[in-house]
């Protein structure tokens, strides 16, 4: 595949998307979703999953504009580093921001599993690293890894980051996927459940009496509206309020190239550096080769005299990292920044929900917006409502028991499973200590004795299924949920658990 003239995303060239009709009749549904990218299609998917009637209005083609011009990194790690988040907003709010991203990745993974979507989804590590050839003593990366770990995320400092070299931080439990393959499957699921999807149907008029949206001269009445257009439409928010809101958004253009590389030449991981503007890299696996997706060269939209030069610089940087690559595609996308670095997600008018300002995390924050919109329509409490409120003046640190306040939200029933593993190898376990690690996709309680022998048991408490923690002072596995305690070999010390931690690997069933 040779370099195409003009620009076209790799995703558009490697996935087909079903076509949907124009809106040509009046109708009534529970929710109108305006925009059919990651936010809009995920929102419609979640709403139809709950039995609500939905109509999606797309100005052009589904998943073609912003969601079709992404690099498709799925990471909880925000553009604001955790040290900056803590300094600006406090520890609980910093954890909340990353938890939100992690919950969004889990939502994508759940949809992939539920619908058996073939979209190249994979869990991969993510690396924050020093710029190539830039030099760094590593102190800032050590602090970053330490603070992230203190907040309960699986992060560790590395003297040498694989492939790129130099110091950095490795974050476990990040992911990558093919966005158009994923979104095509969501669209099909929406249609299968009776949801309506209309292309070439730009929303041109909004009303709040009754709540309705007009497109192609036809009107759809509804109970709620979800604005999922990257840069939010005014809708029913009012011109003055919307104009003021727009002044808080800064739009940037980011450039991306794809290039063919030999299979396995670049590790399957996410990479982003600390340059300003920063670079980001990942691979997309193919049968007989890999495709490296590399981006950067961001600038304020409309403020570069020679955009072709941005692509040229990006290609030269990639060639310096991987010599002799064959560039196949060039494209650019738009990212939206907010003054405090956090997205705006929430109601912008009565019964109107929107999200914007995703910065470099469009796939995760777009999915999060859809999750929060579904909660709002259902009248459910969402733990991130105040944090991302579009009307916020300033998020204050203060004393806020974030997890306790939201302990009943479904994400927190599994948080330790998705955020708490300390590694993926028993090599991470020092002598005389225990660690919860991930092996073969399961959380494992691994203990290494003074002689170096390792014992492994399931980390799932046999009482109610929470994950145990290692108590270094007492040399015990303790359950934080209900207080059960276990010996290093998994035997019960104190209840309410009555059965020992299960063996790992699991014992094969025996024939009677």
C-alpha positions as a printed NumPy array, in Angstrom:
array([[  0.   ,   0.   ,   0.   ],
       [  1.594,   3.241,  -1.153],
       [  1.169,   6.763,   0.193],
       [ -2.129,   8.19 ,  -0.977],
       [ -2.405,  11.669,  -2.385],
       [ -4.179,  14.137,  -0.129],
       [ -5.01 ,  12.897,   3.341],
       [ -7.041,   9.914,   4.401],
       [ -7.028,   8.154,   7.77 ],
       [ -5.76 ,   4.607,   7.912],
       [ -9.036,   3.65 ,   9.633],
       [-11.189,   4.722,   6.685],
       [ -9.048,   2.724,   4.267],
       [ -9.211,  -0.505,   6.27 ],
       [-12.838,  -0.801,   7.411],
       [-16.217,  -0.517,   5.777],
       [-19.159,   1.128,   7.504],
       [-22.806,   0.412,   6.689],
       [-24.796,   3.261,   5.176],
       [-27.887,   4.625,   6.873],
       [-30.774,   6.595,   5.354],
       [-31.573,  10.279,   5.569],
       [-34.279,  11.432,   7.963],
       [-37.408,  11.758,   5.81 ],
       [-40.283,  11.604,   8.304],
       [-41.406,  13.056,  11.602],
       [-41.021,  10.733,  14.566],
       [-40.937,  10.553,  18.37 ],
       [-38.368,   8.786,  20.567],
       [-37.108,   8.887,  24.13 ],
       [-33.705,  10.38 ,  23.239],
       [-32.273,  12.163,  20.207],
       [-28.495,  11.831,  19.872],
       [-26.858,  14.441,  17.624],
       [-23.586,  13.127,  16.235],
       [-22.5  ,   9.584,  15.348],
       [-18.909,   9.324,  16.534],
       [-17.57 ,   7.579,  19.638],
       [-19.738,   9.679,  21.993],
       [-22.98 ,   9.511,  20.046],
       [-22.915,   5.859,  19.034],
       [-21.822,   4.738,  22.499],
       [-24.602,   6.778,  24.085],
       [-27.172,   5.302,  21.707],
       [-25.8  ,   1.801,  22.349],
       [-26.078,   2.183,  26.135],
       [-29.535,   3.77 ,  25.941],
       [-30.947,   1.074,  23.663],
       [-29.369,  -1.516,  25.941],
       [-31.662,  -0.169,  28.646],
       [-34.709,  -0.364,  26.398],
       [-34.995,   3.314,  25.453],
       [-35.978,   4.407,  21.966],
       [-33.253,   6.445,  20.292],
       [-32.71 ,   8.368,  17.064],
       [-29.153,   9.308,  16.002],
       [-28.722,  12.262,  13.639],
       [-25.418,  12.52 ,  11.773],
       [-24.548,  15.479,   9.541],
       [-22.4  ,  13.373,   7.182],
       [-21.361,   9.708,   7.596],
       [-21.081,   7.813,  10.878],
       [-17.627,   7.642,  12.514],
       [-16.077,   9.609,   9.672],
       [-15.027,  12.997,  11.079],
       [-13.449,  13.334,  14.537],
       [-13.75 ,   9.686,  15.582],
       [-12.43 ,   8.656,  12.179],
       [ -9.356,  10.882,  12.505],
       [ -8.091,   9.652,  15.858],
       [ -4.967,   7.653,  16.645],
       [ -7.19 ,   5.447,  18.844],
       [ -5.194,   5.328,  22.044],
       [ -7.272,   4.028,  24.947],
       [ -5.671,   5.324,  28.107],
       [ -6.722,   6.582,  31.506],
       [ -3.598,   8.779,  31.613],
       [ -4.68 ,  12.351,  30.965],
       [ -2.683,  15.011,  29.146],
       [ -2.292,  16.654,  32.559],
       [  0.254,  14.526,  34.394],
       [ -0.772,  13.172,  37.772],
       [  1.613,  15.524,  39.549],
       [ -0.138,  18.459,  37.872],
       [ -3.591,  17.039,  38.613],
       [ -2.805,  16.667,  42.314],
       [ -1.314,  20.15 ,  42.513],
       [ -4.299,  21.739,  40.775],
       [ -7.218,  19.682,  42.086],
       [ -6.111,  17.51 ,  45.02 ],
       [ -5.48 ,  13.793,  45.34 ],
       [ -9.091,  12.578,  45.319],
       [ -9.925,  14.598,  42.218],
       [ -6.764,  13.363,  40.493],
       [ -7.777,   9.774,  41.199],
       [-11.298,  10.55 ,  39.993],
       [-10.03 ,  11.806,  36.609],
       [ -7.995,   8.659,  35.956],
       [-10.724,   6.406,  37.341],
       [-13.096,   7.943,  34.815],
       [-10.761,   7.056,  31.951],
       [-10.248,   3.544,  33.26 ],
       [-13.999,   3.029,  33.587],
       [-14.427,   4.129,  29.965],
       [-11.849,   1.605,  28.758],
       [-13.668,  -1.086,  30.732],
       [-16.917,  -0.056,  29.013],
       [-15.287,  -0.473,  25.6  ],
       [-13.876,  -3.855,  26.623],
       [-17.307,  -4.942,  27.866],
       [-18.936,  -3.988,  24.551],
       [-16.234,  -5.846,  22.625],
       [-16.924,  -8.964,  24.717],
       [-20.722,  -8.67 ,  24.693],
       [-20.962,  -8.175,  20.927],
       [-17.935, -10.325,  20.012],
       [-16.524,  -7.389,  18.024],
       [-13.538,  -8.117,  15.799],
       [-11.877,  -4.705,  16.131],
       [ -8.267,  -5.567,  17.033],
       [ -8.919,  -4.69 ,  20.693],
       [ -6.058,  -5.617,  23.021],
       [ -4.889,  -4.702,  26.492],
       [ -1.411,  -3.199,  26.224],
       [  0.915,  -1.219,  28.485],
       [  1.325,   2.516,  28.071],
       [  4.639,   4.371,  28.371],
       [  5.166,   8.012,  29.285],
       [  8.761,   8.69 ,  28.307],
       [ 11.396,  11.34 ,  27.747],
       [ 11.675,  12.839,  24.244],
       [ 13.947,  10.909,  21.907],
       [ 17.45 ,  12.262,  22.378],
       [ 16.173,  14.879,  24.809],
       [ 17.845,  13.597,  27.931],
       [ 16.346,  13.4  ,  31.437],
       [ 17.553,  12.445,  34.882],
       [ 14.358,  10.533,  35.539],
       [ 13.409,  12.329,  38.765],
       [ 10.104,  13.627,  37.424],
       [  9.191,  10.183,  36.096],
       [  9.99 ,   8.582,  39.454],
       [  7.642,  11.053,  41.149],
       [  4.966,  10.438,  38.534],
       [  5.105,   6.668,  38.988],
       [  5.152,   6.925,  42.778],
       [  2.129,   9.226,  42.973],
       [  0.142,   7.168,  40.454],
       [  0.844,   4.017,  42.467],
       [ -0.212,   5.747,  45.688],
       [ -3.554,   6.529,  44.047],
       [ -4.034,   2.835,  43.32 ],
       [ -2.962,   2.657,  39.684],
       [ -0.527,   0.121,  38.274],
       [  2.447,   2.333,  37.446],
       [  6.185,   1.846,  37.819],
       [  9.312,   3.796,  36.966],
       [ 11.698,   2.472,  34.301],
       [ 15.285,   3.546,  33.76 ],
       [ 14.975,   2.467,  30.138],
       [ 11.638,   2.39 ,  28.317],
       [ 11.481,  -0.435,  25.759],
       [ 11.991,   0.571,  22.112],
       [ 12.426,   4.326,  22.701],
       [ 15.023,   4.199,  25.507],
       [ 15.499,   6.712,  28.307],
       [ 13.544,   6.994,  31.557],
       [  9.778,   6.847,  31.813],
       [  6.733,   5.301,  33.458],
       [  4.995,   2.07 ,  32.505],
       [  1.219,   2.026,  33.028],
       [ -0.484,  -1.366,  32.886],
       [ -4.02 ,  -1.955,  31.663],
       [ -4.204,   0.461,  28.727],
       [ -5.61 ,  -0.623,  25.366],
       [ -5.855,  -0.082,  21.619],
       [ -8.478,  -0.897,  18.968],
       [ -9.645,  -0.127,  15.439],
       [-12.232,   2.619,  16.052],
       [-14.306,   2.257,  12.868],
       [-14.594,  -1.526,  13.199],
       [-15.711,  -1.023,  16.804],
       [-18.213,   1.723,  16.011],
       [-19.67 ,  -0.171,  13.044],
       [-20.528,  -3.004,  15.436],
       [-22.119,  -0.574,  17.917],
       [-24.208,   0.931,  15.104],
       [-25.394,  -2.524,  14.08 ],
       [-26.346,  -3.337,  17.676],
       [-28.291,  -0.065,  17.926],
       [-30.216,  -0.863,  14.748],
       [-30.841,  -4.451,  15.858],
       [-32.505,  -3.108,  19.015],
       [-34.776,  -0.811,  17.056],
       [-32.665,   2.33 ,  17.32 ],
       [-32.813,   4.753,  14.387],
       [-29.656,   6.061,  12.702],
       [-29.858,   8.797,  10.072],
       [-26.936,  10.034,   7.971],
       [-26.828,  13.2  ,   5.85 ],
       [-29.222,  14.616,   8.454],
       [-27.756,  17.734,  10.066],
       [-29.619,  19.007,  13.128],
       [-30.692,  22.517,  12.156],
       [-33.304,  23.534,  14.731],
       [-33.882,  22.74 ,  18.386],
       [-36.915,  23.41 ,  20.559],
       [-37.673,  22.941,  24.221],
       [-41.488,  23.187,  23.927],
       [-41.798,  20.349,  23.173],
       [-38.218,  19.062,  23.303],
       [-37.409,  18.286,  19.695],
       [-34.789,  18.418,  16.946],
       [-35.352,  19.229,  13.276],
       [-33.269,  17.846,  10.382],
       [-34.004,  17.782,   6.646],
       [-37.187,  19.697,   7.389],
       [-38.487,  16.843,   9.596],
       [-38.973,  16.919,  13.366],
       [-38.195,  14.301,  15.989],
       [-39.713,  14.959,  19.403],
       [-38.123,  13.43 ,  22.473],
       [-37.653,  13.557,  26.217],
       [-33.89 ,  14.233,  26.183],
       [-31.162,  15.363,  23.788],
       [-27.51 ,  14.258,  23.773],
       [-25.192,  16.625,  21.867],
       [-22.272,  14.493,  20.664],
       [-20.627,  16.754,  18.078],
       [-17.104,  17.259,  19.505],
       [-17.605,  21.03 ,  19.424],
       [-21.094,  21.18 ,  20.949],
       [-23.985,  22.676,  19.019],
       [-25.952,  25.413,  20.765],
       [-29.113,  23.353,  20.867],
       [-31.454,  24.693,  23.529],
       [-28.668,  26.346,  25.525],
       [-29.262,  29.872,  24.161],
       [-26.931,  31.951,  22.009],
       [-25.426,  34.059,  24.804],
       [-24.619,  31.106,  27.039],
       [-23.279,  29.057,  24.141],
       [-21.088,  31.929,  22.924],
       [-19.616,  32.333,  26.401],
       [-19.043,  28.595,  26.599],
       [-17.176,  28.626,  23.284],
       [-14.698,  31.174,  24.632],
       [-13.515,  28.516,  27.094],
       [-12.518,  26.085,  24.326],
       [ -9.224,  26.109,  22.416],
       [ -9.072,  24.03 ,  19.236],
       [ -5.815,  22.426,  18.114],
       [ -4.873,  20.461,  15.002],
       [ -2.829,  17.278,  15.476],
       [ -1.098,  15.375,  12.662],
       [ -0.844,  11.613,  12.196],
       [  0.911,   9.275,   9.779],
       [  0.755,   5.521,   9.375],
       [  3.648,   3.423,   8.144],
       [  4.228,  -0.227,   7.39 ],
       [  6.84 ,  -1.966,   9.569],
       [  8.052,  -5.524,   9.949],
       [  6.02 ,  -7.702,  12.272],
       [  7.17 ,  -7.297,  15.879],
       [  9.641,  -4.5  ,  15.142],
       [  7.73 ,  -2.08 ,  17.381],
       [  6.39 ,  -3.447,  20.701],
       [  2.605,  -3.567,  21.024],
       [  2.14 ,  -0.688,  23.438],
       [  1.096,   2.945,  23.666],
       [  3.852,   5.57 ,  23.764],
       [  3.721,   9.312,  24.39 ],
       [  6.584,  11.619,  25.291],
       [  6.976,  14.807,  27.312],
       [  7.932,  17.076,  24.41 ],
       [  5.859,  20.198,  23.789],
       [  3.972,  19.491,  21.607],
       [  4.236,  15.832,  22.479],
       [  4.441,  12.812,  20.148],
       [  2.38 ,   9.646,  20.441],
       [  2.785,   6.203,  18.904],
       [  1.089,   2.812,  18.766],
       [  0.824,  -0.108,  16.368],
       [ -2.075,  -1.707,  14.527],
       [ -1.333,  -5.392,  13.873],
       [ -1.86 ,  -6.941,  10.428],
       [ -1.484, -10.547,   9.349],
       [  1.995, -10.299,   7.823],
       [  3.184,  -6.908,   9.074],
       [  2.396,  -4.162,  11.576],
       [  1.276,  -0.597,  10.986],
       [  2.787,   2.071,  13.208],
       [  0.503,   5.031,  13.962],
       [  2.55 ,   8.106,  14.869],
       [  1.285,  11.596,  15.66 ],
       [  2.156,  15.028,  16.995],
       [  3.113,  18.51 ,  15.705],
       [  0.013,  20.047,  17.361],
       [ -0.766,  23.727,  16.881],
       [ -3.791,  25.962,  17.268],
       [ -6.139,  25.336,  14.375],
       [ -5.574,  27.801,  11.547],
       [ -2.248,  29.039,  12.902],
       [  0.229,  27.108,  10.75 ],
       [  1.328,  28.648,   7.447],
       [  2.527,  25.346,   5.984],
       [  0.579,  22.324,   7.219],
       [  2.453,  20.092,   4.777],
       [  5.627,  20.914,   6.677],
       [  3.991,  19.548,   9.84 ],
       [  3.557,  16.17 ,   8.142],
       [  7.134,  16.326,   6.828],
       [  8.571,  16.976,  10.292],
       [  6.485,  14.162,  11.724],
       [  7.75 ,  11.742,   9.092],
       [ 11.369,  12.756,   9.713],
       [ 10.928,  12.132,  13.43 ],
       [  9.445,   8.71 ,  12.729],
       [ 12.282,   7.881,  10.339],
       [ 14.778,   8.795,  13.066],
       [ 13.067,   6.282,  15.346],
       [ 12.492,   3.534,  12.772],
       [ 14.611,   3.856,   9.681],
       [ 13.313,   2.834,   6.279],
       [  9.591,   2.822,   7.045],
       [  7.044,   2.983,   4.233],
       [  4.549,   5.77 ,   4.957],
       [  1.025,   4.855,   3.792],
       [ -1.389,   7.466,   5.124],
       [ -1.423,  11.04 ,   6.382],
       [ -4.281,  12.706,   8.197],
       [ -5.01 ,  15.308,  10.831],
       [ -7.565,  15.556,  13.584],
       [ -8.744,  18.174,  15.995],
       [ -8.383,  18.179,  19.771],
       [-10.141,  20.611,  22.09 ],
       [ -8.513,  21.959,  25.232],
       [-10.15 ,  23.618,  28.245],
       [ -8.618,  26.186,  30.611],
       [ -8.126,  23.732,  33.485],
       [ -7.315,  20.648,  31.399],
       [-10.471,  18.706,  32.301],
       [-13.313,  18.029,  29.86 ],
       [-16.746,  19.599,  30.129],
       [-19.372,  16.87 ,  30.474],
       [-22.909,  17.466,  31.657],
       [-26.128,  19.36 ,  31.087],
       [-25.87 ,  22.487,  28.943],
       [-29.644,  23.124,  29.068],
       [-32.663,  21.435,  30.603],
       [-32.787,  17.852,  29.321],
       [-29.782,  18.485,  27.061],
       [-26.46 ,  16.722,  27.739],
       [-23.122,  17.353,  26.024],
       [-19.404,  16.661,  26.267],
       [-16.337,  18.435,  24.881],
       [-12.747,  19.359,  25.707],
       [-11.444,  15.787,  25.561],
       [ -7.907,  16.971,  24.792],
       [ -5.782,  13.971,  23.737],
       [ -8.166,  11.417,  25.232],
       [-11.083,  11.521,  22.8  ],
       [-11.802,   7.8  ,  22.748],
       [-11.925,   7.461,  26.536],
       [-13.599,  10.769,  27.414],
       [-16.03 ,  10.346,  24.509],
       [-17.042,   6.97 ,  25.916],
       [-17.248,   8.462,  29.406],
       [-19.582,  11.21 ,  28.169],
       [-21.874,   8.527,  26.754],
       [-21.861,   6.659,  30.072],
       [-22.661,   9.824,  32.001],
       [-25.396,  10.774,  29.532],
       [-27.031,   7.36 ,  29.953],
       [-26.895,   7.78 ,  33.731],
       [-28.427,  11.249,  33.48 ],
       [-31.293,  10.067,  31.266],
       [-31.984,   7.221,  33.707],
       [-31.802,   9.525,  36.732],
       [-28.836,   7.647,  38.194],
       [-26.092,   9.154,  40.329],
       [-22.745,   9.378,  38.558],
       [-19.508,   9.857,  40.518],
       [-17.963,  12.287,  38.012],
       [-20.877,  14.721,  37.605],
       [-19.473,  17.575,  39.682],
       [-15.89 ,  16.996,  38.557],
       [-16.647,  17.58 ,  34.858],
       [-19.635,  19.942,  35.222],
       [-19.651,  22.405,  32.255],
       [-20.654,  25.199,  34.635],
       [-17.82 ,  24.648,  37.095],
       [-15.797,  27.666,  38.083],
       [-13.002,  25.745,  39.763],
       [-12.656,  22.203,  41.024],
       [-11.37 ,  22.461,  44.572],
       [ -9.232,  19.887,  46.307],
       [-10.651,  19.99 ,  49.809],
       [-11.593,  17.004,  51.905],
       [-13.651,  14.686,  49.75 ],
       [-13.862,  10.94 ,  50.323],
       [-14.351,  10.258,  46.641],
       [-14.568,   6.457,  46.744],
       [-16.762,   6.393,  49.856],
       [-19.152,   8.926,  48.357],
       [-19.594,   6.766,  45.268],
       [-19.052,   3.245,  46.614],
       [-22.354,   1.985,  45.177],
       [-21.525,   2.962,  41.598],
       [-20.873,  -0.232,  39.549],
       [-17.321,   0.772,  38.628],
       [-16.209,   0.581,  42.242],
       [-17.3  ,  -3.022,  42.542],
       [-14.478,  -3.879,  40.122],
       [-12.013,  -0.991,  40.535],
       [ -9.35 ,  -3.053,  42.245],
       [ -9.595,  -5.628,  39.491],
       [ -8.851,  -3.065,  36.78 ],
       [ -6.545,  -0.653,  38.602],
       [ -4.813,  -2.539,  41.37 ],
       [ -2.52 ,  -5.154,  39.885],
       [  1.129,  -4.39 ,  40.558],
       [  2.614,  -6.205,  37.594],
       [  2.283,  -9.143,  35.242],
       [  5.151, -11.333,  36.42 ],
       [  6.226, -13.003,  39.666],
       [  9.6  , -11.307,  39.089],
       [  7.94 ,  -8.191,  40.543],
       [  7.58 ,  -9.95 ,  43.919],
       [ 10.557,  -9.459,  46.283],
       [ 11.611, -12.061,  48.853],
       [  9.542, -12.063,  52.024],
       [  6.708, -10.101,  50.409],
       [  3.452, -10.505,  48.543],
       [  2.018,  -8.704,  45.55 ],
       [ -1.224,  -8.822,  43.601],
       [ -0.166,  -9.391,  39.996],
       [ -1.918, -10.369,  36.776],
       [ -1.265, -13.747,  35.183],
       [ -3.221, -15.177,  32.26 ],
       [ -5.8  , -12.423,  32.62 ],
       [ -6.484, -13.16 ,  36.321],
       [ -5.516, -11.325,  39.505],
       [ -3.147, -13.501,  41.51 ],
       [ -1.886, -13.237,  45.093],
       [  1.811, -14.066,  44.733],
       [  4.113, -14.548,  47.757],
       [  7.874, -15.149,  47.622],
       [  9.43 , -16.676,  50.739],
       [ 12.903, -15.957,  52.133],
       [ 14.45 , -18.724,  49.996],
       [ 12.937, -17.334,  46.818],
       [ 10.175, -19.897,  46.329],
       [  6.912, -18.416,  45.009],
       [  3.397, -19.417,  46.049],
       [  0.469, -18.245,  43.931],
       [ -3.213, -18.205,  44.837],
       [ -6.247, -16.441,  43.419],
       [ -6.44 , -12.885,  44.773],
       [-10.235, -13.123,  44.969],
       [-11.526, -13.369,  48.531],
       [-13.742, -16.443,  48.936],
       [-16.294, -14.499,  50.971],
       [-17.783, -11.92 ,  48.588],
       [-15.304, -11.739,  45.718],
       [-13.261,  -8.643,  46.603],
       [ -9.526,  -8.549,  45.98 ],
       [ -7.181,  -9.14 ,  48.885],
       [ -4.258,  -6.842,  49.734],
       [ -0.857,  -7.853,  51.084],
       [ -0.213,  -6.874,  54.709],
       [  3.582,  -6.626,  54.88 ],
       [  3.74 ,  -6.087,  58.641],
       [  1.718,  -9.214,  59.448],
       [  2.668, -11.259,  56.362],
       [ -1.004, -11.896,  55.576],
       [ -3.48 , -11.442,  52.749],
       [ -6.232,  -9.123,  54.048],
       [ -9.586,  -8.428,  52.432],
       [-10.417,  -4.676,  52.518],
       [-14.139,  -5.268,  52.015],
       [-15.161,  -7.369,  55.019],
       [-11.963,  -8.096,  56.934],
       [-11.164, -11.712,  56.065],
       [ -7.502, -12.633,  56.528],
       [ -5.425, -15.389,  54.955],
       [ -1.944, -16.875,  55.41 ],
       [  0.613, -16.443,  52.586],
       [ -0.408, -19.891,  51.295],
       [ -4.063, -18.83 ,  51.213],
       [ -5.332, -20.644,  54.314],
       [ -7.972, -18.807,  56.351],
       [ -6.813, -16.984,  59.48 ],
       [-10.037, -15.126,  60.234],
       [-13.49 , -14.888,  58.658],
       [-16.06 , -14.105,  57.487],
       [-14.388, -16.147,  54.701],
       [-14.54 , -19.871,  55.43 ],
       [-12.718, -21.277,  52.401],
       [ -9.045, -20.7  ,  51.558],
       [ -7.938, -18.678,  48.553],
       [ -8.287, -20.841,  45.476],
       [ -5.18 , -22.397,  43.916],
       [ -3.538, -20.776,  40.922],
       [ -3.266, -22.126,  38.311],
       [ -6.696, -23.665,  38.955],
       [ -6.648, -27.406,  39.492],
       [ -8.01 , -29.41 ,  36.605],
       [-11.308, -31.155,  37.423],
       [-10.957, -34.815,  38.379],
       [-13.054, -37.606,  36.994],
       [-15.418, -39.256,  39.457]])
